[in-house]
Amino acid sequence: MNKTRKLFLAIALLGALVLSPIVANASPTAVPTVDNHEVTVDSNEHASESESSFAEATADKHESAGHTDPVAPVLLWIVVILIAAKFGGEIFEKFNQPAVLGELIFGVVVGNLHLVGINWFTPISSDIHIDILSRLGVIILLFMVGLESNIKEMMKVGVPSLLVAIVGVVAPFILGFFVSKFFYPEAVMNVHLFIGATLTATSVGITARVLKDLGKLKLPESKIILGAAVLDDIMGLIVLAVISGIITTGALSLMSVGMITLKSVVFLIGAIVIGTYTAPWFGKKIAQMNVDGMKVISALIVAFILSWAANAIGLATIVGAFAAGLILDEVHFKDVIRKNHHGEKVPEYHIEDLIRPIAAFLVPIFFVLMGIQVKLETFTDPSVLGAAAALTIAAIVGKQVCGLVVKKTYNRLVIGLGMIPRGEVGLIFAAIGKGLGVVNDAVFSAIVIMVIVTTLVTPPLLKMALDKMKPVTN
């Protein structure tokens, strides 16, 4: 661990050495006047001038050195993002918190350094290349969530999970809708619908990790929570597809809602049914090929094709990525045994193990970028703080309601607490809303605070509830 810290420190120092001459040339926080005296300027009023100066200084440096490769500044931003992600993840994991929170909060720090006069990293939030990598990270993330979800296991938990999932979507949506109506009375209906939608989904990964760390995965309540969380994701994606469709088409009618809902359901069910029958054949064909990396490449091809197909029919790409993960069950690749050039059998890894290094690179870019896009200056407005607090309360209360629909033989409090964290799914919804233009900076910042709080409070609250839980029989 000490060696790892020293390595990170060395990388950070190297980055500082590389940045220092660029920053010196850029001088983002001061503007020379006609009489050669420097006049300090407000970073918010002159953000564009600072970015321009930085870009010009960088370009001049590259031209003077004879290099004009456009990927160079992107590489620098990737280094900054990954260092922030790993440092943040390391610190938060020391406190038994999800690494994703560290990535998000360190992103907030990097993105708001301009408030203390440091404008070095301002261009990251608007860099199109970083945005594309972030979007790829989301697709990979939802693909992995799908891979880790098992349709057969979901069917086993049956009615309790389904009831918890339905109420866990409806109750937060309604609460979020009315919170939005209260704090943003002049906003159009689309804004209220989208804010309600951001509260619907539950983070499967965060809840599963807490239950696993506590050794409680085999409890009936745990199975209900995980099954309901996956169903929550599916329903949430359908809600997202419906509301995004309404926003895109501008039509809010029973017919348009029905058509988009039908389209979403048909796509998911169709992809699962077709994939279930074609995946075994697909796996056998791959088994006949000895090309290195064929398993991971074929998995990515399926994920990208379904993501493209979802977008082509007006749904979010993440819907397709999630569907791809659901259909690529590991059993379909059980006969994939590759041989090397000497005819020797080469062991193959699970798809999740093959995708994980790709996710380790791309997914943190999404979370850090989401943090960077949070504007802390928006919280100087008391209404933004009020909206963040109200959304957080609505998010927690809405999920507590869903625990009331199961039998009393189950621990309702544990089920409700296990459904609280929004994590990555809430952030994805917020990012899509921002891209559609229905979520402004203030609303986006409030949603991110809700995501952070719901993710922070779940592990300790769930642990306390499980510790007090008495053995029950169904």
Secondary structure as UniProt FT lines:
FT   HELIX           2..26
FT   TURN            28..29
FT   STRAND          30..32
FT   TURN            34..35
FT   STRAND          38..40
FT   TURN            43..46
FT   HELIX           47..65
FT   HELIX           71..94
FT   TURN            95..96
FT   HELIX           99..111
FT   HELIX           113..116
FT   TURN            120..121
FT   HELIX           122..126
FT   HELIX           128..147
FT   HELIX           151..183
FT   TURN            185..186
FT   HELIX           189..198
FT   TURN            199..200
FT   HELIX           204..213
FT   TURN            214..215
FT   TURN            217..218
FT   HELIX           220..249
FT   HELIX           254..287
FT   TURN            292..293
FT   HELIX           294..312
FT   TURN            313..314
FT   HELIX           317..327
FT   HELIX           330..333
FT   TURN            334..335
FT   STRAND          338..339
FT   TURN            341..342
FT   STRAND          345..346
FT   HELIX           351..372
FT   HELIX           376..380
FT   HELIX           382..402
FT   HELIX           403..405
FT   TURN            408..409
FT   HELIX           412..418
FT   HELIX           423..436
FT   HELIX           441..467
//
